Amino acid sequence: MSQLTLPSPAKLNLFLHITGKRTDGYHNLQSVFQLIDLYDYLSFDINHTSLSINQLDDVASEDNLIIKAARLLKQHTGYSGGCRIELQKNVPIGGGVGGGSSNAATTLLALNTLWQTGLTLTELAKLGIQLGADVPIFILGKNAWAEGVGERLVAVDLPQIDYIVLKPDCFISTKQLFSQESLTRNTPETTFAAYQQNPTQFGNNFEAIAQKLYPEVAQALAYLNQFGQARLTGTGACVFLPVQPEQDVTAIMQNTPCKSYFCHGLQNSPVHEQLGLV
């Protein structure tokens, strides 16, 4: 096999707590990751001697996590060949739904298969954390309870739920959110069992600050909160609403104040299903 096209899914943080600051300057988190069927598509062709990718207007090639992932795998394994990669971008950039991290993970998984470099998922996840804290969840390919910086993952079963996701027309600076003195950084540690008992009591520590600094986020949350309990995902800017079976999704999405997506929750990543890793 020398060519492969794979979907690259997004994720939601169903809640996000900051439980403390680490000695390395990062923060310890607790979260639940939910994979959703909002996809980019990546095509790989290894009949090339060098690494290349179609250029995205918003991302300089040296900052592209896809190329960084491919280079990292080459460097780690000593593989000498190349690959031409084509990206079809659908997942919003800077939305807190993990698009870039998912692309990096999909690249590691695909090229590990195509290049026959033979790394395990655990080994790929250790590479992935060098590219970003959200990369390992997409290497795991299952919904998960997350701790540490998001790299300590335990696969969990979540109820089958649909979501409306809104992408406010702003780009949130994660650095700016972390720099706010009012950010809660000492939420008591909890457990997945406690989350399962009462998920509506679990929020996102960044939500209040994101609303204050970005009126577009406040507007999107206010709109969705008319229909249920909306949440910010990650550090934003995307917000989401779990949909109840009796709700009229079409009616809700007709009047959203910004771009909207209707998504199904996934149990497994389609990347893993396609590569036979489930």
C-alpha positions as CSV (number, residue, x, y, z in Angstrom):
1,M,0.0,0.0,0.0
2,S,1.5,3.4,-1.1
3,Q,-1.6,5.6,-0.9
4,L,-4.2,6.3,1.8
5,T,-6.9,8.8,2.6
6,L,-8.1,9.1,6.2
7,P,-10.7,11.2,8.1
8,S,-9.2,13.3,10.9
9,P,-11.8,13.8,13.7
10,A,-12.3,16.7,16.1
11,K,-13.0,16.4,19.8
12,L,-14.9,18.2,22.6
13,N,-13.9,18.7,26.2
14,L,-17.1,17.8,28.0
15,F,-15.6,19.6,31.0
16,L,-12.1,21.1,31.7
17,H,-10.7,21.7,35.2
18,I,-7.3,23.1,36.1
19,T,-6.2,21.3,39.3
20,G,-2.8,22.9,39.9
21,K,0.4,24.4,38.4
22,R,3.4,22.1,37.8
23,T,7.0,22.8,38.5
24,D,7.7,22.9,34.7
25,G,5.3,25.8,34.3
26,Y,2.5,23.8,32.7
27,H,-0.8,23.1,34.5
28,N,-2.4,19.8,35.6
29,L,-5.9,19.3,34.1
30,Q,-8.8,17.0,34.3
31,S,-11.2,16.5,31.4
32,V,-13.3,14.1,29.4
33,F,-12.5,13.9,25.7
34,Q,-15.4,13.2,23.4
35,L,-14.6,12.4,19.7
36,I,-17.0,13.8,17.2
37,D,-17.7,13.3,13.5
38,L,-16.4,16.6,12.3
39,Y,-13.6,15.7,10.0
40,D,-10.6,17.0,8.1
41,Y,-9.4,14.6,5.4
42,L,-5.8,13.7,4.8
43,S,-4.4,11.9,1.7
44,F,-1.0,10.3,1.8
45,D,1.1,9.2,-1.2
46,I,4.5,7.8,-0.3
47,N,5.6,7.5,-4.0
48,H,7.8,10.6,-3.3
49,T,11.3,11.1,-2.1
50,S,10.7,14.2,0.0
51,L,8.0,15.5,2.4
52,S,5.5,18.0,1.1
53,I,2.0,19.3,1.8
54,N,-0.5,21.5,0.0
55,Q,-0.2,25.0,1.5
56,L,-2.8,26.3,3.8
57,D,-3.4,30.1,3.8
58,D,-3.5,30.3,7.6
59,V,-0.5,28.1,8.5
60,A,3.1,28.6,7.5
61,S,4.7,25.4,6.4
62,E,7.3,25.4,9.2
63,D,4.5,25.7,11.7
64,N,2.4,22.9,10.1
65,L,1.8,20.1,12.7
66,I,1.3,17.6,9.8
67,I,4.8,18.2,8.4
68,K,6.3,18.4,12.0
69,A,4.7,15.0,12.7
70,A,6.1,13.4,9.6
71,R,9.5,14.8,10.2
72,L,9.4,13.6,13.8
73,L,8.5,10.0,12.8
74,K,11.3,10.0,10.1
75,Q,13.8,11.2,12.7
76,H,12.7,8.8,15.3
77,T,12.7,5.7,13.1
78,G,15.4,6.6,10.6
79,Y,13.0,6.1,7.6
80,S,14.6,7.5,4.5
81,G,11.6,8.0,2.1
82,G,9.1,10.8,1.8
83,C,5.4,11.5,1.3
84,R,3.1,13.9,-0.5
85,I,0.3,14.9,1.8
86,E,-3.0,16.7,0.8
87,L,-5.2,18.2,3.5
88,Q,-8.9,19.0,3.0
89,K,-9.7,21.4,5.9
90,N,-13.2,21.4,7.4
91,V,-12.5,21.5,11.2
92,P,-12.3,25.2,12.3
93,I,-8.8,26.5,13.1
94,G,-8.4,27.9,16.6
95,G,-11.6,26.4,17.9
96,G,-10.5,24.3,20.8
97,V,-11.7,21.2,19.0
98,G,-8.2,19.7,18.3
99,G,-8.0,20.0,14.5
100,G,-4.3,20.5,14.3
101,S,-3.6,17.9,17.0
102,S,-5.8,15.4,15.2
103,N,-4.1,16.1,11.9
104,A,-0.7,15.4,13.6
105,A,-2.0,12.1,15.1
106,T,-3.6,11.0,11.8
107,T,-0.2,11.7,10.1
108,L,1.7,9.6,12.7
109,L,-0.8,6.7,12.4
110,A,-0.9,6.8,8.6
111,L,2.8,7.0,8.0
112,N,3.6,4.4,10.6
113,T,1.4,2.1,8.5
114,L,2.5,3.2,5.0
115,W,6.2,3.4,5.9
116,Q,5.9,0.2,7.9
117,T,7.9,1.7,10.8
118,G,6.2,-0.6,13.3
119,L,5.7,1.7,16.3
120,T,3.0,0.8,18.9
121,L,0.2,3.2,19.8
122,T,2.0,3.9,23.1
123,E,5.2,4.8,21.3
124,L,3.3,7.0,18.8
125,A,1.6,8.8,21.7
126,K,5.0,9.5,23.3
127,L,6.1,11.1,20.0
128,G,2.8,12.9,19.8
129,I,3.0,14.7,23.1
130,Q,6.1,16.5,21.7
131,L,3.8,18.1,19.2
132,G,1.0,19.1,21.5
133,A,-0.9,18.0,24.6
134,D,-4.0,17.0,22.6
135,V,-2.2,14.7,20.2
136,P,-2.3,11.5,22.4
137,I,-6.1,11.4,22.6
138,F,-6.2,11.1,18.8
139,I,-3.5,8.4,18.9
140,L,-5.6,6.5,21.4
141,G,-8.6,6.9,19.2
142,K,-11.2,6.4,22.0
143,N,-13.1,8.7,24.3
144,A,-11.1,9.2,27.4
145,W,-10.8,10.5,30.9
146,A,-7.7,12.8,30.9
147,E,-5.3,14.0,33.5
148,G,-1.8,15.5,33.6
149,V,-1.4,18.0,30.8
150,G,-4.0,15.8,28.9
151,E,-1.6,13.0,28.1
152,R,-2.6,10.6,30.9
153,L,-5.6,8.9,29.3
154,V,-8.0,6.2,30.3
155,A,-10.5,5.0,27.7
156,V,-14.1,5.4,28.8
157,D,-17.6,4.6,27.5
158,L,-19.8,7.7,27.0
159,P,-23.5,7.8,26.2
160,Q,-24.4,8.3,22.5
161,I,-25.2,12.0,22.2
162,D,-25.4,14.5,19.4
163,Y,-24.0,18.0,19.6
164,I,-24.5,21.4,18.1
165,V,-21.1,23.2,17.9
166,L,-20.8,26.9,17.2
167,K,-17.5,28.6,16.1
168,P,-17.6,32.3,17.1
169,D,-15.8,34.6,14.7
170,C,-12.7,35.2,16.9
171,F,-9.4,33.6,17.6
172,I,-8.7,33.0,21.3
173,S,-5.1,33.3,22.6
174,T,-4.6,30.4,25.0
175,K,-1.6,32.3,26.5
176,Q,-3.8,35.3,27.2
177,L,-6.4,33.1,29.1
178,F,-3.7,31.4,31.2
179,S,-2.2,34.8,32.1
180,Q,-5.5,36.1,33.7
181,E,-5.2,36.4,37.5
182,S,-8.9,35.5,37.9
183,L,-8.3,32.1,36.3
184,T,-9.2,29.3,38.8
185,R,-6.1,27.0,38.9
186,N,-6.9,24.9,42.0
187,T,-10.1,23.1,41.3
188,P,-10.2,20.0,43.6
189,E,-9.3,16.8,41.8
190,T,-12.3,14.5,41.0
191,T,-13.0,11.2,39.4
192,F,-14.8,9.9,36.3
193,A,-17.3,8.2,38.6
194,A,-18.2,11.5,40.1
195,Y,-18.6,13.0,36.6
196,Q,-20.9,10.2,35.5
197,Q,-23.2,10.8,38.5
198,N,-23.7,14.5,37.8
199,P,-22.1,15.7,34.6
200,T,-24.0,19.0,34.6
201,Q,-22.1,20.1,37.6
202,F,-18.8,20.0,35.7
203,G,-17.8,23.1,33.9
204,N,-14.8,24.7,32.1
205,N,-12.4,26.9,34.1
206,F,-11.7,29.0,31.0
207,E,-15.4,29.7,30.2
208,A,-16.0,32.8,32.3
209,I,-12.8,34.5,31.2
210,A,-13.3,33.6,27.5
211,Q,-16.8,35.2,27.7
212,K,-15.4,38.3,29.4
213,L,-12.6,38.8,26.9
214,Y,-14.4,37.7,23.8
215,P,-18.0,39.0,23.3
216,E,-18.4,36.6,20.4
217,V,-18.0,33.7,22.8
218,A,-20.5,35.2,25.2
219,Q,-23.0,35.7,22.4
220,A,-22.7,32.1,21.2
221,L,-23.0,30.6,24.7
222,A,-26.0,32.9,25.5
223,Y,-27.7,31.6,22.3
224,L,-27.2,27.9,23.0
225,N,-28.1,28.3,26.7
226,Q,-31.7,29.0,25.6
227,F,-31.9,25.4,24.6
228,G,-29.9,23.6,27.4
229,Q,-26.6,23.8,29.1
230,A,-23.8,25.0,26.7
231,R,-20.1,24.7,27.4
232,L,-16.8,26.1,26.0
233,T,-14.5,23.4,24.7
234,G,-10.8,23.5,25.5
235,T,-9.8,27.2,25.6
236,G,-12.2,28.0,22.8
237,A,-13.4,29.6,20.8
238,C,-16.0,26.8,20.0
239,V,-18.9,26.2,22.3
240,F,-21.3,23.2,22.2
241,L,-24.7,22.0,23.3
242,P,-25.7,18.4,23.9
243,V,-28.9,17.8,21.9
244,Q,-31.9,16.1,23.5
245,P,-33.8,13.6,21.3
246,E,-37.0,15.8,21.3
247,Q,-35.2,19.0,20.3
248,D,-35.6,20.5,16.8
249,V,-32.0,20.7,15.6
250,T,-32.9,22.5,12.4
251,A,-34.8,25.2,14.2
252,I,-31.9,25.8,16.7
253,M,-29.4,26.0,13.9
254,Q,-31.4,28.4,11.7
255,N,-30.7,31.4,13.8
256,T,-27.2,30.8,15.3
257,P,-25.1,34.0,15.6
258,C,-22.1,32.3,13.9
259,K,-21.0,29.2,12.0
260,S,-22.6,26.0,13.3
261,Y,-22.0,22.3,13.0
262,F,-24.3,19.3,13.9
263,C,-22.1,16.5,15.1
264,H,-22.6,12.9,16.4
265,G,-20.5,11.6,19.3
266,L,-18.2,8.8,18.3
267,Q,-17.1,5.8,20.3
268,N,-14.0,5.1,18.2
269,S,-11.9,7.1,15.8
270,P,-12.6,6.2,12.2
271,V,-8.8,6.4,11.6
272,H,-8.4,3.4,13.9
273,E,-11.3,1.6,12.3
274,Q,-9.9,2.1,8.8
275,L,-6.4,1.0,9.8
276,G,-7.7,-2.0,11.8
277,L,-6.5,-0.7,15.1
278,V,-9.8,-1.0,17.0
